[in-house]
């Protein structure tokens, strides 16, 4: 199984198990939230601890035959935290049922707090005394599956974010506003591309902006703890704790203070922040205008005030604050309600003043349903106090509303490749052509790697498999299971014509499949040879991407053939059972056949997913080279346009991308997958079923509380 799919299955299983414990223990989501996140924090910290421990020990200096003892600083340099034995997750999991697990967890939390003063009083402790010893044992075991001890990379980092996502979806704390979808945070961080300096988030929630900023620095091979200083404001005390935990588990430190940003500025960073990132509350109408009217963070003045003395809409209070915090070379990236980009009256006046500074850098339109607690569309705003002269009178408009993938019935996000393609547009805008070309080249090489993976690949634990060959083997096994019964039949009998026809069709399909697989291998080998000396100029890369088209098309055809082969093999089995009462024969091993059938379906799934990856990755390269054939920014209908301030002025100072880029021409979907659509419907039905089950449980609990 590919690592991403493996992790997705794992995180869903862990969440389901943890949530089932909650449902069966009479705890409300908000009661269960912090203790569960505390344990996820401990398990995540332990995962990062183990990932770097051996390397740290191997690199410790020695003098006089004595090796220096390991310190917490060694772990901080590797974006991890040091854990004493009593704070290590394996110790907690191994406790017997007779042990006081709550006390042991509290001791673990206190050990971490003693080593990291920034976490003093932050980690959950007393909350564990409210949970049954048995429930705690089940939770500890649930969060420590064997798979986590074998996988590579920061897998539990994803799981940590997934749990935050799920709790946000439940509105388990603060209405779910503590969490911004990872794909949006990651896009903001990568567009800002912080290198060194102070990062401020005046509405920091659980600290996701800081974590993603650190990751972008790590991607450049640098240590974020040495390059970035984090400062945050958050009104909710529990969320402040969550943010500090999130930073600590990634080996980061920051000054996160509890404050109401509208009225307080404890960091005093006006004009000093190198980067400002935020996802503030949208459309707030309860800000006291009298309290902020003289605030130095309002360089463009106060937005409209209603009859109650409240700011009519707080969006431009936030936007003004973000702008005011920036240093002379500072950059900001933030999420804002789509209402703000075209709002009229006083908000239009402030927006005009902001645009006229020349510091509005880019706007990216995002479709609805990217958030877990609200379905409204939004825009990502980017400000740059140090825009180059050639861009001072322009704003980059990107309409990304048609770019998304569906996660559940209610939630959308960006795939990693979709996010990279949006980043690539920004690179071209900034003249960073080399990064664009490296991305295109990377897609080309990944296409070849994914194609090679159809024949042989290695998973995250170092095991190898051969999807195409394995699928062929499972078809052989299915055929061999039915062979004794099939051989017992008289092939000459006219009544066997349906079976003979099914077997002949299967045989012909397998022969054609073998021929096409061989041709696919030959095409792959030829392309691999071509790419060994591949030139990285734009013209050469564009030709190379076009040259990969037959390989991509062949992978799509093999997907259809794979599905057809499995159906034909099952048709032979079904014909035997339905037309020739095979199940009544002693020569028909039903259990063995069912196992072989399931194995063939599993192998089919693996082949199909691997083959789909070939075309999917190639399409990302083709998407870019088709829209930007000269590796330079150009207007693309329905996607991107570089707009002048004069154009913005002529459109009522609107900053809504869709108003400028136009409508993309309708494209025929060559890759429409009927079965995938059915699977999507199945997911939607499963979500509805889960919601119905949860609602029924709530109704039942309410009746029980009423004594009905």
Secondary structure, DSSP 8 states (H G I E B T S, - for coil): --HHHHHHHHHHHHHHHHHHHHHTTT--HHHHHHHHHHHHHHHHHHHHHHHHHHHHHHT--EETTEE----HHHHHTTT-----GGGSHHHHHT--TTS-HHHHHHHHHHHHHHH-GGGTTTS--GGGGGS-HHHHHHHHHHT--GGGGT--SSHHHHHHHHHHHHHHHHTTTGGGTT---HHHHHHHHHHHT--SEEEEETT-TTSHHHHHHHHHHHHTT--HHHHEEEEEEES-HHHHHHHHHHHHHTT--EEEEE--TTT--TT--TTTEEEEEEE--SS----BHHHHTT-TT-TT----B-TTSBBS-THHHHHHHHHHHEEEEEEEEEEEETTTTT--HHHHHHHHHHHHTT-EEEEEEE-S--SSS----EEEEEEETT--GGGTTEEEEEE-TT--EE-SSS-EE--HHHHHHHHHHHHHHTT-HHHHHHHHHHHHHHHHHHHHHTT-EE-TTS-EE-HHHHHHHHHHHHHHHHHHHHHHS-TT-GGGHHHHHHHHHHHHHHHHHHHHHHHHHHHHHHHHHHHHT---SHHHHHHHHHHTHHHHHHHHHHHHHHHHHHHHHHHHHHHHHHHS-GGGSTT--HHHHHHHHHHHHHHHHHHHHHHHHHHHHHHHHHHHHHH-TTSS---BTTTEEEEEHHHHHHTTT---THHHH--------TT--HHHHHHHHHHHHHHHHHHHHHHHHHHHHHHHHTT-
